[in-house]
């Protein structure tokens, strides 16, 4: 009876974290979904837009994530998430009133502080709710917030945008987030517990180590686990095309002949095929890890190798061809399948006391170095190629970023070799 109660409680908390992650991704993606309108309204260059969707947001998001990851290992995680939710929701509403690049950039900078709370705390909570063999699926469920949130943002842009305008949509989303905080505060932070006897007896005691000591510990963990280093390198690589993907709406409208209604189509595809990627990545990686050598890392390498020809072809196929939509589907599945296995690997390869901070390290690598670089590379290259008279600057810039993303395949394969040589820490 106790096991049954624990089961339902664990999945109820997981479902609530999923809802919060959907809200998180709605906020983050709305800027991208309204990209053409915001660029036009605020008279942004491609480089400025690339900075807004890349380094401006990710600078505070990633580096504050280290602090939030440390706090997630030390304080009440539910209250920590509530703090972040208030911050990012309030500043989302403020973003709707922006009149220039600098105004919206300042708001996005501090939105990154609020959103940096969510994933380190949530992943840490899930590690306490589920044993190792179920964490791939649990992480995949949590990361369904990406397709539902991202897809929802494009639905809002395509359905409400033409009548409400982008500013009112930002106001609405901010108000919803502030209201959701009241529901969040009714949730209790789950106790930190061990599934495999790997926690020290005094794990429940508060960790007194300083941030400097935690950073030293991070270096020690990385030195001891070459597999984790290769996981982080592969994660950076795959996030370069994800960052450049902020320009997909602009690319599809300016170089592929779609009108503003493509946002709804893109929302439908994002929701369906990123969800397929999330679920298949989570379930199949758990099955693969159980029966085949190389574990989840080897699975990711093989899965992405199979999809790469379609993601590259997507940039060249005619929009009137079925292959264009197959490529669009593949690129969304490609991105979605990554999250469950990758974050499960980070948890598996990290000591229990350091799971929150190591999740934050992974987020820093993925978002600051990956997403930030991809968005900036695309923005700068598009401005330069346009000045040189190149007819399709977005196509070539996106292709370069897609090719850089394919480097994730050898990275994960090498990681699987190192992981196979050592016993996982969970």
C-alpha positions as CSV (number, residue, x, y, z in Angstrom):
1,X,0.0,0.0,0.0
2,X,2.9,2.3,0.9
3,X,4.6,1.6,-2.5
4,X,1.3,2.3,-4.3
5,X,0.9,5.6,-2.5
6,X,4.5,6.5,-3.3
7,X,4.0,5.6,-7.0
8,X,1.0,7.9,-7.3
9,X,2.6,10.7,-5.4
10,X,5.8,10.5,-7.6
11,X,3.8,10.7,-10.8
12,X,1.6,13.5,-9.5
13,X,4.6,15.6,-8.7
14,X,6.2,14.7,-12.1
15,X,3.0,15.8,-13.9
16,X,3.0,19.2,-12.0
17,X,6.7,19.7,-12.9
18,X,5.7,19.0,-16.5
19,X,3.1,21.7,-16.4
20,X,5.6,24.2,-15.0
21,X,8.1,23.3,-17.7
22,X,5.4,23.8,-20.3
23,X,4.9,27.3,-18.9
24,X,8.7,27.8,-18.9
25,X,9.0,26.9,-22.5
26,X,6.0,29.0,-23.6
27,X,7.7,32.0,-22.1
28,X,11.1,31.2,-23.7
29,X,9.7,30.4,-27.2
30,X,7.2,33.2,-27.5
31,X,10.0,35.5,-28.6
32,X,10.9,33.1,-31.3
33,X,7.3,32.4,-32.4
34,X,6.8,36.2,-32.8
35,X,10.3,36.6,-34.3
36,X,9.3,38.3,-37.6
37,X,6.9,40.7,-35.9
38,X,9.3,41.6,-33.1
39,X,12.2,42.1,-35.6
40,X,10.0,44.4,-37.7
41,X,8.4,46.3,-34.8
42,X,11.6,47.0,-32.9
43,X,13.7,47.3,-36.1
44,X,16.2,44.7,-35.1
45,X,19.1,43.4,-37.1
46,X,19.7,39.7,-37.5
47,X,22.7,40.0,-35.1
48,X,20.5,41.7,-32.5
49,X,17.8,39.1,-32.8
50,X,20.4,36.3,-32.6
51,X,21.7,37.9,-29.4
52,X,18.2,38.2,-27.9
53,X,17.5,34.5,-28.5
54,X,21.0,33.4,-27.6
55,X,23.6,35.1,-25.4
56,X,21.4,37.8,-23.9
57,X,19.0,35.3,-22.4
58,X,21.5,32.5,-21.8
59,X,24.2,34.6,-20.0
60,X,22.2,35.0,-16.8
61,X,20.3,31.8,-17.4
62,X,23.5,29.7,-17.5
63,X,25.7,31.3,-14.9
64,X,22.9,31.9,-12.4
65,X,22.0,28.2,-13.1
66,X,25.2,27.3,-11.3
67,X,24.1,29.2,-8.2
68,X,20.5,27.7,-8.5
69,X,21.9,24.2,-9.0
70,X,23.9,24.7,-5.7
71,X,20.8,26.0,-4.0
72,X,18.8,23.1,-5.3
73,X,21.1,20.8,-3.4
74,X,20.7,22.8,-0.2
75,X,17.3,24.5,0.2
76,X,13.6,23.8,-0.3
77,X,13.3,23.2,-4.0
78,X,9.6,24.0,-4.3
79,X,10.0,27.4,-2.9
80,X,13.1,28.0,-5.1
81,X,11.0,27.2,-8.2
82,X,8.2,29.5,-6.9
83,X,10.8,32.3,-6.7
84,X,11.9,31.7,-10.3
85,X,8.4,31.5,-11.6
86,X,7.5,34.9,-10.1
87,X,10.6,36.5,-11.6
88,X,10.3,35.1,-15.1
89,X,6.6,35.7,-15.4
90,X,6.7,39.3,-14.2
91,X,9.5,40.1,-16.6
92,X,7.7,38.4,-19.5
93,X,4.9,40.9,-19.0
94,X,7.5,43.7,-18.9
95,X,8.9,42.4,-22.2
96,X,5.6,43.1,-23.8
97,X,6.1,46.9,-23.2
98,X,9.6,47.0,-24.7
99,X,10.2,49.7,-27.3
100,X,13.8,48.9,-28.3
101,X,16.5,46.2,-28.4
102,X,18.0,47.4,-25.1
103,X,14.7,47.4,-23.2
104,X,13.6,43.9,-24.3
105,X,17.2,42.7,-24.0
106,X,17.4,43.9,-20.3
107,X,14.1,42.1,-19.5
108,X,15.3,38.9,-21.3
109,X,18.5,39.0,-19.4
110,X,16.8,38.9,-16.0
111,X,14.2,36.4,-17.2
112,X,17.2,34.1,-17.5
113,X,17.7,34.4,-13.7
114,X,14.1,33.2,-13.0
115,X,14.2,30.4,-15.5
116,X,17.6,29.1,-14.3
117,X,15.8,27.8,-11.2
118,X,13.5,25.4,-12.9
119,X,15.4,22.5,-14.4
120,X,18.2,22.0,-11.8
121,X,15.5,21.8,-9.1
122,X,13.1,19.6,-11.1
123,X,15.8,17.1,-12.2
124,X,17.0,16.9,-8.6
125,X,13.5,16.2,-7.4
126,X,13.0,13.5,-10.0
127,X,16.2,11.8,-9.0
128,X,14.6,11.4,-5.5
129,X,11.3,10.3,-6.8
130,X,12.4,7.6,-9.3
131,X,15.1,4.8,-9.3
132,X,17.8,4.9,-11.9
133,X,16.1,2.5,-14.3
134,X,13.1,4.8,-14.5
135,X,14.8,8.1,-14.8
136,X,15.1,8.1,-18.6
137,X,11.3,7.9,-18.9
138,X,10.8,10.4,-16.0
139,X,13.1,12.9,-17.6
140,X,11.4,12.3,-21.0
141,X,8.0,13.1,-19.5
142,X,9.4,16.2,-17.8
143,X,10.9,17.4,-21.1
144,X,7.6,17.0,-22.9
145,X,7.3,20.6,-21.7
146,X,9.6,21.5,-24.6
147,X,7.3,20.3,-27.4
148,X,4.1,21.3,-25.7
149,X,5.5,24.7,-24.6
150,X,7.3,25.4,-27.8
151,X,4.3,24.2,-29.9
152,X,2.0,26.2,-27.7
153,X,4.0,29.4,-28.3
154,X,3.6,29.0,-32.1
155,X,-0.1,28.3,-31.7
156,X,-0.4,31.5,-29.7
157,X,1.5,33.4,-32.3
158,X,-0.5,32.0,-35.2
159,X,-4.0,32.1,-33.6
160,X,-4.0,35.0,-31.1
161,X,-1.1,37.0,-32.7
162,X,-3.0,38.5,-35.7
163,X,-5.8,39.9,-33.5
164,X,-4.1,40.5,-30.1
165,X,-0.6,41.4,-31.2
166,X,2.6,40.1,-29.7
167,X,2.6,42.5,-26.8
168,X,-0.7,41.5,-25.4
169,X,0.3,37.8,-25.7
170,X,3.3,38.5,-23.5
171,X,1.1,40.3,-20.9
172,X,-1.2,37.3,-20.8
173,X,1.5,34.7,-20.4
174,X,3.1,36.8,-17.6
175,X,-0.2,36.9,-15.7
176,X,-0.8,33.1,-16.0
177,X,2.7,32.4,-14.6
178,X,2.1,34.7,-11.6
179,X,-1.2,32.9,-10.9
180,X,0.4,29.5,-11.1
181,X,2.8,30.4,-8.3
182,X,-0.1,30.0,-5.8
183,X,-0.7,26.4,-6.9
184,X,3.0,25.7,-6.7
185,X,3.3,26.8,-3.1
186,X,0.7,24.1,-2.1
187,X,3.2,21.4,-3.1
188,X,5.7,19.9,-0.6
189,X,9.4,19.3,-1.5
190,X,9.9,15.5,-1.6
191,X,12.5,14.2,0.9
192,X,16.0,13.5,-0.4
193,X,16.4,9.8,-0.4
194,X,18.4,6.9,-1.8
195,X,17.2,4.2,-4.1
196,X,20.4,2.2,-4.1
197,X,22.1,2.8,-0.8
198,X,24.5,5.3,-2.4
199,X,23.8,8.2,-0.1
200,X,25.8,8.7,3.0
201,X,24.0,8.3,6.3
202,X,24.0,12.1,6.9
203,X,22.7,13.0,3.5
204,X,19.7,14.7,5.0
205,X,22.0,17.2,6.7
206,X,22.4,20.6,5.0
207,X,25.4,20.9,2.8
208,X,27.7,23.5,4.2
209,X,30.2,23.7,1.3
210,X,30.8,27.1,-0.4
211,X,30.3,27.8,-4.0
212,X,34.0,27.8,-4.5
213,X,34.2,24.3,-3.0
214,X,31.3,23.2,-5.2
215,X,33.2,24.4,-8.3
216,X,36.3,22.5,-7.3
217,X,34.1,19.5,-6.8
218,X,32.7,19.9,-10.4
219,X,36.3,19.8,-11.7
220,X,37.0,16.7,-9.7
221,X,33.8,15.0,-11.0
222,X,34.8,15.8,-14.6
223,X,38.3,14.5,-14.1
224,X,37.0,11.2,-12.8
225,X,34.5,10.8,-15.6
226,X,35.7,11.3,-19.2
227,X,32.3,9.9,-20.3
228,X,30.6,12.9,-18.7
229,X,32.9,15.3,-20.5
230,X,32.0,13.8,-23.9
231,X,28.3,13.9,-23.0
232,X,28.7,17.7,-22.3
233,X,30.6,18.2,-25.6
234,X,27.9,16.3,-27.5
235,X,25.3,18.4,-25.8
236,X,27.0,21.6,-26.8
237,X,27.1,20.4,-30.4
238,X,23.4,19.5,-30.7
239,X,22.4,22.8,-29.2
240,X,24.1,24.8,-31.9
241,X,21.4,24.0,-34.5
242,X,18.8,24.3,-31.7
243,X,20.0,27.9,-31.1
244,X,20.1,28.7,-34.8
245,X,16.5,27.3,-35.0
246,X,15.3,30.6,-33.5
247,X,15.5,31.9,-37.1
248,X,13.3,29.1,-38.6
249,X,10.2,31.3,-38.7
250,X,12.1,34.1,-40.4
251,X,13.7,31.6,-42.8
252,X,10.5,29.9,-43.7
253,X,8.8,33.2,-44.4
254,X,11.6,35.0,-46.2
255,X,13.3,32.2,-48.1
256,X,10.7,29.4,-48.4
257,X,7.6,31.4,-49.3
258,X,5.4,30.8,-46.3
259,X,3.2,33.5,-44.7
260,X,2.5,34.2,-41.0
261,X,0.1,31.3,-40.8
262,X,3.1,29.0,-40.9
263,X,3.4,29.5,-37.1
264,X,0.3,27.3,-36.6
265,X,1.7,24.6,-38.9
266,X,5.1,24.8,-37.2
267,X,3.3,24.6,-33.8
268,X,1.5,21.4,-34.8
269,X,4.7,19.8,-36.1
270,X,6.7,20.9,-33.0
271,X,4.1,19.4,-30.6
272,X,3.7,16.1,-32.4
273,X,7.2,15.3,-33.5
274,X,9.2,16.7,-30.6
275,X,6.8,14.6,-28.4
276,X,7.6,11.5,-30.5
277,X,11.3,12.3,-30.1
278,X,10.9,12.8,-26.3
279,X,9.0,9.6,-25.7
280,X,11.0,7.4,-28.1
281,X,14.2,8.8,-26.8
282,X,13.3,8.1,-23.2
283,X,11.7,4.6,-23.6
284,X,14.1,3.3,-26.3
285,X,17.2,4.5,-24.5
286,X,16.1,2.7,-21.3
287,X,15.5,-0.5,-23.2
288,X,18.8,-0.2,-25.2
289,X,20.7,0.5,-22.0
290,X,19.3,-2.7,-20.5
291,X,20.2,-5.1,-23.3
292,X,23.1,-3.5,-25.3
293,X,26.6,-2.2,-24.7
294,X,27.2,1.5,-24.6
295,X,24.0,2.4,-22.8
296,X,22.0,5.6,-23.4
297,X,25.0,7.4,-24.9
298,X,25.4,4.7,-27.6
299,X,21.7,4.8,-28.3
300,X,21.8,8.6,-28.8
301,X,24.7,8.3,-31.2
302,X,23.0,5.7,-33.4
303,X,19.6,7.4,-33.2
304,X,20.9,10.7,-34.4
305,X,23.1,9.1,-37.1
306,X,19.9,7.6,-38.6
307,X,18.2,11.1,-38.7
308,X,21.0,13.3,-39.9
309,X,20.5,12.8,-43.6
310,X,16.9,14.1,-43.2
311,X,17.9,17.1,-41.1
312,X,20.5,18.2,-43.7
313,X,18.2,17.6,-46.6
314,X,15.5,19.7,-45.0
315,X,17.4,22.9,-45.9
316,X,17.3,22.1,-49.6
317,X,14.1,20.3,-50.3
318,X,11.2,22.2,-52.0
319,X,8.4,23.2,-49.5
320,X,5.9,21.8,-52.0
321,X,7.6,18.3,-51.7
322,X,6.7,15.8,-49.0
323,X,10.4,15.4,-48.3
324,X,10.4,19.0,-46.9
325,X,7.9,18.0,-44.2
326,X,9.7,14.7,-43.6
327,X,12.8,16.7,-43.0
328,X,11.0,19.1,-40.7
329,X,9.6,16.1,-38.7
330,X,13.1,14.6,-38.5
331,X,14.8,17.8,-37.2
332,X,12.1,18.1,-34.5
333,X,12.4,14.4,-33.5
334,X,16.2,14.8,-33.6
335,X,16.0,17.6,-31.0
336,X,13.4,16.0,-28.8
337,X,15.0,12.6,-28.4
338,X,18.1,14.1,-26.8
339,X,16.8,15.4,-23.5
340,X,15.6,12.3,-21.6
341,X,18.7,10.1,-22.2
342,X,21.2,13.0,-21.9
343,X,20.0,14.3,-18.6
344,X,19.6,10.8,-17.2
345,X,23.2,10.2,-18.1
346,X,24.2,13.4,-16.2
347,X,22.3,12.2,-13.2
348,X,23.8,8.7,-13.4
349,X,27.3,10.0,-13.7
350,X,27.1,12.5,-10.9
351,X,27.4,11.8,-7.1
352,X,24.0,12.2,-5.3
353,X,25.1,15.3,-3.5
354,X,26.1,17.1,-6.7
355,X,23.2,16.2,-9.0
356,X,21.7,19.7,-8.9
357,X,24.9,21.5,-9.6
358,X,26.0,19.1,-12.4
359,X,22.6,19.6,-14.0
360,X,23.3,23.3,-13.9
361,X,26.7,22.7,-15.5
362,X,25.1,20.7,-18.3
363,X,22.6,23.5,-18.9
364,X,25.4,26.1,-19.0
365,X,27.2,24.0,-21.6
366,X,24.1,23.4,-23.7
367,X,22.6,26.9,-23.6
368,X,25.5,29.3,-23.2
369,X,28.0,27.5,-25.5
370,X,25.5,25.7,-27.7
371,X,22.3,27.8,-28.1
372,X,24.1,31.1,-27.6
373,X,26.8,30.2,-30.2
374,X,24.2,28.9,-32.7
375,X,22.0,32.0,-32.6
376,X,24.9,34.4,-32.8
377,X,26.6,32.4,-35.7
378,X,23.3,32.5,-37.6
379,X,22.6,36.2,-36.9
380,X,26.1,37.4,-37.8
381,X,26.4,35.2,-40.9
382,X,23.0,36.3,-42.2
383,X,23.9,40.0,-41.8
384,X,27.3,39.5,-43.5
385,X,25.9,37.3,-46.4
386,X,23.1,39.8,-47.0
387,X,25.6,42.6,-47.3
388,X,27.5,40.5,-49.8
389,X,24.4,40.0,-51.9
390,X,23.7,36.3,-51.1
391,X,20.1,35.5,-52.0
392,X,19.5,32.9,-49.3
393,X,21.7,33.8,-46.3
394,X,19.5,32.0,-43.7
395,X,19.6,28.7,-45.6
396,X,23.4,28.6,-45.7
397,X,23.8,29.7,-42.1
398,X,21.3,27.1,-40.9
399,X,23.1,24.4,-42.9
400,X,26.4,25.2,-41.3
401,X,24.8,25.0,-37.8
402,X,23.1,21.7,-38.7
403,X,26.5,20.2,-39.7
404,X,28.1,21.4,-36.5
405,X,25.2,19.7,-34.7
406,X,26.1,16.4,-36.3
407,X,29.3,16.4,-34.2
408,X,27.1,15.1,-31.4
409,X,27.2,11.7,-33.0
410,X,31.0,10.9,-32.4
411,X,30.9,12.7,-29.1
412,X,28.1,10.4,-27.7
413,X,29.7,7.3,-29.2
414,X,33.1,8.1,-27.5
415,X,31.2,8.7,-24.3
416,X,29.5,5.3,-24.5
417,X,33.0,3.7,-24.7
418,X,34.1,5.5,-21.5
419,X,30.9,4.8,-19.7
420,X,31.1,1.1,-20.6
421,X,34.5,1.0,-18.7
422,X,33.2,2.2,-15.4
423,X,30.3,1.5,-13.1
424,X,27.6,4.1,-13.0
425,X,27.4,6.0,-9.8
426,X,23.7,5.6,-9.3
